[in-house]
Amino acid sequence: MDTRRLEKVRGLSLLLTSAFVAHSAKACIPTIAEGGKNTREMESTSQINSSNDLIDSLYPGTAVTRLQNVQKRVKSLTPEQLSQDWETVRRSILWAGGLRDLPNVRPGKGYTGHSFNDFNHCDLTTMRGDEADNNNEGRVSGIAYNNRLGEGIRIASIEELGPGGSWSTCMIGCNKEPPQDVAHIQFKSRIAFKLVWTPPTFNTFVLVDDSGSLLNWGTPTGTLPHFSERRRNFETVAGSKYAVEAERKAAEMQRQQ
């Protein structure tokens, strides 16, 4: 082969290699599951880590992909499904939150019988795996100094919703701005949703996201958590962004009577 032909072949080879590399790099850009937006269109609070999960720079303990998948499940439920017998509804809420229904195991070993059944354990938090073993150590007022939850989180979390784990964390302190609760302080995580019972009867609940926006609602039947627990649940969020949708739903239902 003469010199000119050899140079042409080499030039064509370099051109094809450059095109392949450019195409491969473009194909490897991670996308956000919802809406197909690439990382350049992401909210300024999010970045990509080495495992291709999103990182929330304000609350870096958040398992963002898991949070998004939890909220999709919450929205996939209907108010009719959330207005059945309370135990059926509670199991649906656990499923949406990426938690197994484990009412017969020891606390600390994945027990979820308390989840959404009292005034306090009504935050569904999705935390990154390296944050699950965080201890309170006095950072959240009103919560035990030592509240190691990591083993229970790993046992109870449904893996298919994405990296990290889920837990029904304590909402005490969420009425402050920024929230001073277990999710935001101990786990450095946003909540995927919060269950809030609506006044004055506290027979209806709303599920709201970290910003307080409505995700879903229901009026369950059967044996609900005790009235005092449901009332205290609302009192814990009163005056905060998390009370807005509960109050709006209560006003809407009164108009319909």
Contacts in CASP RR format, 6 or more apart in sequence:
PFRMAT RR
TARGET T0000
AUTHOR 0000-0000-0000
METHOD contacts of the structure
MODEL  1
MDTRRLEKVRGLSLLLTSAFVAHSAKACIPTIAEGGKNTREMESTSQINS
SNDLIDSLYPGTAVTRLQNVQKRVKSLTPEQLSQDWETVRRSILWAGGLR
DLPNVRPGKGYTGHSFNDFNHCDLTTMRGDEADNNNEGRVSGIAYNNRLG
EGIRIASIEELGPGGSWSTCMIGCNKEPPQDVAHIQFKSRIAFKLVWTPP
TFNTFVLVDDSGSLLNWGTPTGTLPHFSERRRNFETVAGSKYAVEAERKA
AEMQRQQ
1 9 0 8 1.000
29 38 0 8 1.000
29 39 0 8 1.000
30 38 0 8 1.000
30 39 0 8 1.000
30 48 0 8 1.000
30 52 0 8 1.000
31 37 0 8 1.000
31 38 0 8 1.000
31 39 0 8 1.000
32 38 0 8 1.000
32 39 0 8 1.000
32 41 0 8 1.000
32 42 0 8 1.000
32 54 0 8 1.000
32 68 0 8 1.000
33 65 0 8 1.000
33 68 0 8 1.000
33 69 0 8 1.000
34 68 0 8 1.000
34 72 0 8 1.000
39 47 0 8 1.000
39 48 0 8 1.000
42 54 0 8 1.000
45 56 0 8 1.000
45 57 0 8 1.000
45 58 0 8 1.000
46 54 0 8 1.000
46 55 0 8 1.000
46 56 0 8 1.000
46 57 0 8 1.000
46 64 0 8 1.000
47 54 0 8 1.000
47 55 0 8 1.000
47 57 0 8 1.000
48 54 0 8 1.000
48 55 0 8 1.000
49 55 0 8 1.000
51 163 0 8 1.000
53 63 0 8 1.000
53 64 0 8 1.000
53 65 0 8 1.000
53 128 0 8 1.000
53 163 0 8 1.000
54 64 0 8 1.000
54 65 0 8 1.000
55 64 0 8 1.000
56 62 0 8 1.000
56 64 0 8 1.000
56 190 0 8 1.000
59 184 0 8 1.000
59 188 0 8 1.000
59 189 0 8 1.000
59 190 0 8 1.000
60 128 0 8 1.000
60 188 0 8 1.000
61 127 0 8 1.000
61 128 0 8 1.000
61 131 0 8 1.000
61 187 0 8 1.000
61 188 0 8 1.000
61 189 0 8 1.000
62 126 0 8 1.000
62 127 0 8 1.000
62 128 0 8 1.000
62 188 0 8 1.000
62 189 0 8 1.000
62 190 0 8 1.000
63 126 0 8 1.000
63 127 0 8 1.000
63 128 0 8 1.000
63 129 0 8 1.000
63 162 0 8 1.000
63 163 0 8 1.000
63 164 0 8 1.000
63 165 0 8 1.000
63 189 0 8 1.000
64 126 0 8 1.000
65 162 0 8 1.000
65 163 0 8 1.000
66 98 0 8 1.000
66 126 0 8 1.000
66 161 0 8 1.000
66 162 0 8 1.000
66 163 0 8 1.000
66 164 0 8 1.000
66 165 0 8 1.000
66 166 0 8 1.000
66 192 0 8 1.000
67 126 0 8 1.000
67 190 0 8 1.000
67 192 0 8 1.000
69 161 0 8 1.000
69 162 0 8 1.000
70 96 0 8 1.000
70 97 0 8 1.000
70 98 0 8 1.000
70 124 0 8 1.000
70 126 0 8 1.000
70 161 0 8 1.000
70 166 0 8 1.000
70 192 0 8 1.000
70 193 0 8 1.000
71 192 0 8 1.000
71 193 0 8 1.000
71 209 0 8 1.000
71 215 0 8 1.000
73 95 0 8 1.000
73 96 0 8 1.000
73 97 0 8 1.000
73 98 0 8 1.000
73 161 0 8 1.000
74 96 0 8 1.000
74 97 0 8 1.000
74 192 0 8 1.000
74 193 0 8 1.000
74 207 0 8 1.000
74 215 0 8 1.000
74 216 0 8 1.000
75 215 0 8 1.000
75 216 0 8 1.000
76 96 0 8 1.000
77 92 0 8 1.000
77 96 0 8 1.000
77 216 0 8 1.000
79 216 0 8 1.000
79 217 0 8 1.000
79 218 0 8 1.000
79 219 0 8 1.000
81 89 0 8 1.000
81 92 0 8 1.000
82 89 0 8 1.000
82 92 0 8 1.000
82 93 0 8 1.000
82 205 0 8 1.000
82 216 0 8 1.000
82 217 0 8 1.000
82 218 0 8 1.000
82 219 0 8 1.000
82 220 0 8 1.000
83 89 0 8 1.000
83 218 0 8 1.000
83 219 0 8 1.000
83 220 0 8 1.000
83 221 0 8 1.000
84 220 0 8 1.000
84 221 0 8 1.000
85 220 0 8 1.000
85 221 0 8 1.000
85 222 0 8 1.000
86 220 0 8 1.000
86 221 0 8 1.000
86 222 0 8 1.000
86 223 0 8 1.000
86 224 0 8 1.000
86 225 0 8 1.000
87 223 0 8 1.000
89 218 0 8 1.000
89 220 0 8 1.000
90 115 0 8 1.000
90 116 0 8 1.000
90 117 0 8 1.000
91 101 0 8 1.000
93 115 0 8 1.000
93 116 0 8 1.000
93 124 0 8 1.000
93 195 0 8 1.000
93 207 0 8 1.000
94 100 0 8 1.000
94 101 0 8 1.000
94 112 0 8 1.000
94 115 0 8 1.000
94 116 0 8 1.000
95 101 0 8 1.000
95 158 0 8 1.000
96 124 0 8 1.000
96 193 0 8 1.000
97 124 0 8 1.000
97 126 0 8 1.000
97 158 0 8 1.000
97 161 0 8 1.000
97 166 0 8 1.000
97 192 0 8 1.000
97 193 0 8 1.000
98 157 0 8 1.000
98 158 0 8 1.000
98 161 0 8 1.000
98 165 0 8 1.000
98 166 0 8 1.000
99 112 0 8 1.000
99 115 0 8 1.000
99 124 0 8 1.000
99 156 0 8 1.000
99 157 0 8 1.000
99 158 0 8 1.000
99 166 0 8 1.000
99 167 0 8 1.000
99 168 0 8 1.000
100 110 0 8 1.000
100 112 0 8 1.000
100 155 0 8 1.000
100 156 0 8 1.000
100 157 0 8 1.000
100 158 0 8 1.000
101 112 0 8 1.000
101 113 0 8 1.000
102 110 0 8 1.000
102 111 0 8 1.000
102 112 0 8 1.000
102 113 0 8 1.000
102 155 0 8 1.000
102 156 0 8 1.000
103 111 0 8 1.000
103 112 0 8 1.000
103 113 0 8 1.000
105 111 0 8 1.000
105 155 0 8 1.000
107 114 0 8 1.000
108 149 0 8 1.000
108 151 0 8 1.000
108 152 0 8 1.000
109 151 0 8 1.000
109 152 0 8 1.000
109 155 0 8 1.000
110 151 0 8 1.000
110 152 0 8 1.000
110 153 0 8 1.000
110 155 0 8 1.000
110 156 0 8 1.000
111 152 0 8 1.000
111 156 0 8 1.000
112 156 0 8 1.000
112 168 0 8 1.000
114 121 0 8 1.000
114 168 0 8 1.000
115 121 0 8 1.000
115 168 0 8 1.000
116 122 0 8 1.000
116 168 0 8 1.000
116 195 0 8 1.000
116 225 0 8 1.000
117 225 0 8 1.000
117 229 0 8 1.000
118 225 0 8 1.000
118 229 0 8 1.000
119 225 0 8 1.000
119 228 0 8 1.000
119 229 0 8 1.000
119 230 0 8 1.000
119 231 0 8 1.000
119 232 0 8 1.000
119 233 0 8 1.000
119 236 0 8 1.000
120 170 0 8 1.000
120 171 0 8 1.000
120 172 0 8 1.000
120 233 0 8 1.000
120 236 0 8 1.000
121 168 0 8 1.000
121 169 0 8 1.000
121 170 0 8 1.000
121 171 0 8 1.000
122 168 0 8 1.000
122 171 0 8 1.000
122 194 0 8 1.000
122 195 0 8 1.000
122 196 0 8 1.000
122 233 0 8 1.000
123 168 0 8 1.000
123 169 0 8 1.000
123 170 0 8 1.000
123 171 0 8 1.000
123 174 0 8 1.000
123 181 0 8 1.000
123 182 0 8 1.000
123 183 0 8 1.000
123 191 0 8 1.000
123 193 0 8 1.000
123 194 0 8 1.000
124 166 0 8 1.000
124 167 0 8 1.000
124 168 0 8 1.000
124 169 0 8 1.000
124 191 0 8 1.000
124 192 0 8 1.000
124 193 0 8 1.000
124 194 0 8 1.000
124 195 0 8 1.000
125 166 0 8 1.000
125 167 0 8 1.000
125 168 0 8 1.000
125 169 0 8 1.000
125 182 0 8 1.000
125 183 0 8 1.000
125 187 0 8 1.000
125 189 0 8 1.000
125 190 0 8 1.000
125 191 0 8 1.000
125 192 0 8 1.000
126 161 0 8 1.000
126 164 0 8 1.000
126 165 0 8 1.000
126 166 0 8 1.000
126 189 0 8 1.000
126 190 0 8 1.000
126 192 0 8 1.000
127 134 0 8 1.000
127 153 0 8 1.000
127 164 0 8 1.000
127 165 0 8 1.000
127 167 0 8 1.000
127 183 0 8 1.000
127 187 0 8 1.000
127 188 0 8 1.000
127 189 0 8 1.000
128 163 0 8 1.000
128 164 0 8 1.000
128 165 0 8 1.000
128 189 0 8 1.000
129 163 0 8 1.000
129 164 0 8 1.000
129 165 0 8 1.000
131 187 0 8 1.000
131 188 0 8 1.000
131 189 0 8 1.000
132 149 0 8 1.000
132 150 0 8 1.000
132 153 0 8 1.000
132 154 0 8 1.000
132 164 0 8 1.000
132 165 0 8 1.000
132 167 0 8 1.000
132 187 0 8 1.000
133 148 0 8 1.000
133 149 0 8 1.000
133 150 0 8 1.000
134 186 0 8 1.000
134 187 0 8 1.000
134 188 0 8 1.000
135 145 0 8 1.000
135 146 0 8 1.000
135 147 0 8 1.000
135 148 0 8 1.000
135 186 0 8 1.000
136 143 0 8 1.000
136 144 0 8 1.000
136 145 0 8 1.000
136 146 0 8 1.000
136 147 0 8 1.000
136 182 0 8 1.000
136 186 0 8 1.000
137 145 0 8 1.000
137 146 0 8 1.000
138 145 0 8 1.000
139 185 0 8 1.000
139 186 0 8 1.000
140 170 0 8 1.000
140 172 0 8 1.000
140 173 0 8 1.000
140 180 0 8 1.000
140 181 0 8 1.000
140 182 0 8 1.000
140 185 0 8 1.000
140 186 0 8 1.000
141 172 0 8 1.000
141 173 0 8 1.000
141 180 0 8 1.000
142 172 0 8 1.000
143 170 0 8 1.000
143 172 0 8 1.000
143 182 0 8 1.000
143 186 0 8 1.000
147 182 0 8 1.000
147 186 0 8 1.000
149 167 0 8 1.000
152 167 0 8 1.000
153 165 0 8 1.000
153 166 0 8 1.000
153 167 0 8 1.000
154 165 0 8 1.000
156 166 0 8 1.000
156 167 0 8 1.000
157 164 0 8 1.000
157 165 0 8 1.000
157 166 0 8 1.000
157 167 0 8 1.000
158 166 0 8 1.000
166 192 0 8 1.000
169 181 0 8 1.000
169 182 0 8 1.000
169 183 0 8 1.000
169 186 0 8 1.000
169 187 0 8 1.000
169 191 0 8 1.000
170 181 0 8 1.000
170 182 0 8 1.000
171 181 0 8 1.000
171 182 0 8 1.000
171 194 0 8 1.000
171 233 0 8 1.000
171 236 0 8 1.000
171 237 0 8 1.000
172 181 0 8 1.000
172 182 0 8 1.000
172 236 0 8 1.000
173 179 0 8 1.000
173 180 0 8 1.000
173 181 0 8 1.000
173 236 0 8 1.000
174 180 0 8 1.000
174 181 0 8 1.000
174 184 0 8 1.000
174 194 0 8 1.000
174 236 0 8 1.000
174 237 0 8 1.000
174 240 0 8 1.000
174 242 0 8 1.000
175 236 0 8 1.000
175 237 0 8 1.000
175 238 0 8 1.000
175 239 0 8 1.000
175 240 0 8 1.000
175 242 0 8 1.000
175 243 0 8 1.000
176 240 0 8 1.000
177 240 0 8 1.000
177 241 0 8 1.000
178 184 0 8 1.000
179 185 0 8 1.000
179 240 0 8 1.000
183 189 0 8 1.000
183 190 0 8 1.000
183 191 0 8 1.000
184 190 0 8 1.000
184 191 0 8 1.000
190 210 0 8 1.000
191 209 0 8 1.000
191 210 0 8 1.000
192 209 0 8 1.000
192 210 0 8 1.000
193 207 0 8 1.000
193 208 0 8 1.000
193 209 0 8 1.000
193 215 0 8 1.000
194 207 0 8 1.000
194 208 0 8 1.000
194 209 0 8 1.000
194 212 0 8 1.000
194 237 0 8 1.000
194 242 0 8 1.000
195 205 0 8 1.000
195 206 0 8 1.000
195 207 0 8 1.000
195 233 0 8 1.000
196 205 0 8 1.000
196 206 0 8 1.000
196 207 0 8 1.000
196 208 0 8 1.000
196 233 0 8 1.000
196 234 0 8 1.000
196 237 0 8 1.000
196 242 0 8 1.000
196 243 0 8 1.000
196 245 0 8 1.000
196 246 0 8 1.000
197 203 0 8 1.000
197 204 0 8 1.000
197 205 0 8 1.000
197 230 0 8 1.000
197 231 0 8 1.000
197 233 0 8 1.000
197 234 0 8 1.000
197 246 0 8 1.000
198 204 0 8 1.000
198 205 0 8 1.000
198 206 0 8 1.000
198 234 0 8 1.000
198 246 0 8 1.000
198 247 0 8 1.000
198 249 0 8 1.000
198 250 0 8 1.000
198 253 0 8 1.000
199 231 0 8 1.000
199 234 0 8 1.000
199 246 0 8 1.000
199 247 0 8 1.000
199 250 0 8 1.000
200 250 0 8 1.000
202 227 0 8 1.000
202 230 0 8 1.000
202 231 0 8 1.000
202 233 0 8 1.000
202 234 0 8 1.000
203 219 0 8 1.000
203 220 0 8 1.000
203 224 0 8 1.000
203 230 0 8 1.000
204 217 0 8 1.000
204 218 0 8 1.000
204 219 0 8 1.000
204 249 0 8 1.000
204 250 0 8 1.000
204 253 0 8 1.000
205 217 0 8 1.000
205 218 0 8 1.000
205 219 0 8 1.000
205 220 0 8 1.000
205 246 0 8 1.000
206 214 0 8 1.000
206 216 0 8 1.000
206 217 0 8 1.000
206 218 0 8 1.000
206 245 0 8 1.000
206 246 0 8 1.000
206 249 0 8 1.000
207 214 0 8 1.000
207 215 0 8 1.000
207 216 0 8 1.000
207 217 0 8 1.000
208 214 0 8 1.000
208 215 0 8 1.000
208 242 0 8 1.000
208 245 0 8 1.000
208 246 0 8 1.000
209 215 0 8 1.000
211 241 0 8 1.000
212 241 0 8 1.000
212 242 0 8 1.000
212 244 0 8 1.000
212 245 0 8 1.000
213 245 0 8 1.000
214 245 0 8 1.000
214 248 0 8 1.000
214 249 0 8 1.000
217 249 0 8 1.000
224 230 0 8 1.000
234 243 0 8 1.000
234 246 0 8 1.000
237 243 0 8 1.000
237 246 0 8 1.000
END
